[in-house]
Amino acid sequence: MQPDDTEQLAHDLSRREFIETAAAVSGLAMTVPVLDAQTAVPESGHVNCSLSINKIRHTLSLDPRVTLLDLLREQLHLTGTKKGCDHGQCGACTVLANGERINSCLALAVSYDGAQITSIEGLASGDRLHPIQQAFLESDGFQCGFCTPGQICSSIAMLEEARRGVPSAVSRDLSKPGPVDLTEDEARERMSGNLCRCGAYPNIVAAVRSTYHRGEL
């Protein structure tokens, strides 16, 4: 046998051994049991929490991945809060959490355990509209109405912020204490997180400013 033949035989044996070893390992892998999702994440993975929604206490067992928006719409059937972009950019899903405005599409429901949540359904008192709702009617701020629940919830919190003197990006005198002078520029800037595809912004601004200046909240 020539030296070249010896090298070729060694190469062939090495390659054959590799293939046999790989096949054996693959066969072993096929016999290993695979844990499915139900085994890895037991039913007890749900989280118990309690939320007051529109002054009604709800004790719930929730998947920790459920957003507050989906809880309201899909489980509690409070469909006034709208799902628009579902990315926290349009404001249609705005609700109040302990008086603060939040995008409910970005909020995990379990993170608000114990909180007071107010959606559009919780604003009126019987047949008596909330002052902001009444102002939207008077100023024709509704248009198609899809963004309106978020606009109204956002404006309620925004007016309280303005009364506390919380500045905005267009506030000129940051050293001045007390309530903000809610000019059109201030109102537009403070409501800029809520989009209206109908373009009813002048009427929405008029509604929030009239409510603010009348001191109805």
N, C-alpha and C positions, 0 to 999 in steps of 0.2 A: 504493500500500500504506500502510495506516495504521500509526502507531507501535506500537500494541498488537500488530498482526500481525507486525511485525518482531521484537519481543521474544519472541513465541511461537515463531517460526521458529528463533531463536537457541537457545531452550530445547530444542526438539525435536532440533536438530543436536547440541547438547551431550549430550543423553541418548543419542542414537543412537551417537555416538562412544564414549561410556563403555561401552555394551553391546558394541560391536564389539571394543574393546580388551580387555575382560574375557574375551570368548570366545576371543580370540587367545592370551591368557596361559594360559587353562585348557587349550587344546589343546597348548600348549608343555609345560605341566606333565605332561600325560599321556604325553609322549614321553621324559621323563627317567627313566632306569633307577633302580629302587629296590633298595638293598642289603638282602638278607634277613639274618636273624639268623645264619645259618651263615657268611655272608661277613664280617659285622662281628665275630663271635666265633669265631675258628678253633679247630680241635680242640686245638691246643696250649694253649688256655686252661685245660685241666685241670692240676692242681697235683700234683706228686709229693711224697709224704710217707711217713714210716715211723712206725708206732705199735706199741708192745708191748701187746697185748691179752691179758690173762690169761696173761702170760709167754710168749706166742707173737708173734714179730715178723712184722708185715704191712707189705709195701712196696706202696703203692697209688697209683694215678693217679685223683684225685678232682675232681669238680666242686667249686669252692670254696664253693658254696652248700649242700652236703650237711651235715646236722647229724650229730653223733656218734651220736645215737639212731638215725637212719635208716641210718647206716653199720652199726651193730651189728645191727639187726633185718633190714634189707632186703638188705644185701650180704654180711654175714658170718653171717647166720642165727642170731645169738645173741639169741633172742626172750625170754629171761628178763627183760630190761630192758623195762618196759612203757611204752607210749604212752598217757597218760591225757588230761590237758588240752591238751598240746602248747603250753602257754604259760608253763611254768615256775612253775605255781602249786600243783600237787598233789604233786610229789615222787616220783611213780611211776617216773620215768625216772632216778632218782639212781644215779650210778656214782662210782667213785673215780678221780681223775686225780692221779697222783703223791701218793696218800694223802689228797687233799682231796676232799670231796664236792661234786659239781656236778650241775646239771640238764642232762642230755645233750641234751634237746630244744632248749635254747638255745645249745648249744656247737657252733660250726663245727668239723668234724673236722680240717680242715687247720690250724687254730690250735693243735692239740695234737700237731703234728709232733714226734716224739722222746719223747713222754710215755709214762708207764706207766699204762695204763688197766686197771682191774679192774671187771668186772661180776659179777653174782650167780653166773655159771657158774664163776668163777675162785676162789671162796672155800673150797670143800671140798677136802680132800686125799684123793682116792680115795673110800672109803666113810666116811671120818671127817669129820664136819661141822665147820664153823667154830664156835667157842664161842658166837657170837651166834645162829647157826642152831639150835644145840642148845638155847639158852636160850629161843628163840621156841617151840620144840616143847614144852619143859617148862612154859612159862607160858601155852600156848594162845594165842599171839599171831598166829596165821596167819589165822583166819577164812576169808574167801573166797580169800585169797592174792594178789589182783591187786596190791595196794600193797606186799606183803611184800618183794619184791626191793629196792625203793627204800628201804623202812624199814630193812632189814638193812644195806644199803650205807651209808646215812646214819648209822645208829647206830655203826658201826665208826669212822667219822671223828669222830663226836661224842664218843665215849668217849676218843679220843686227845686231842681238844681239851680235854676236862675234866681229863685227866691232866696236860696242860701248864699248866693254870691259866688257860686262856682264859675270861674272864668272859662271862656272858650278861646279858640285860636284867633278870633277877631276882636276880643276884648281889648280896648285901648288903655284903660287905666287899671292895672292890676293891684294897685295900692288902695283903691277905693273900696271900703267895706260895704256890706249891705246888699240888698237885692240888685240884680243886674237891670240896666235899662234895655229892655228887650226890643231892640230895633229890628228892622227887617233883616239886616245883615246878621245880627245875632241869631235870630230865629232860623234863618236858612242854614247857617253853620251848624247850629245845635241839632237840627233835624236832618243833616246831610247823610246820615247812615240809613235813612229810610227812603227808598226809591219809589217813584210813581211813574209807571209807564204811560199813563194818560197825560202827564205833564200838568197836574193840577196844583203845582207848587204855590202859585200866588194865593190860591184860595186856602190852602193848608196853612200857609204863613199867616194869613188874615185870621183864621180860626184860632190858632194858638195865641196870637198876640191879643186878640180881643178878650179871650178868657183870662189871660195874664193881667191885663190892665183893668179888667173888671174885678179882679181879686176873688174869683169864684172858687178857687181851689185852696 
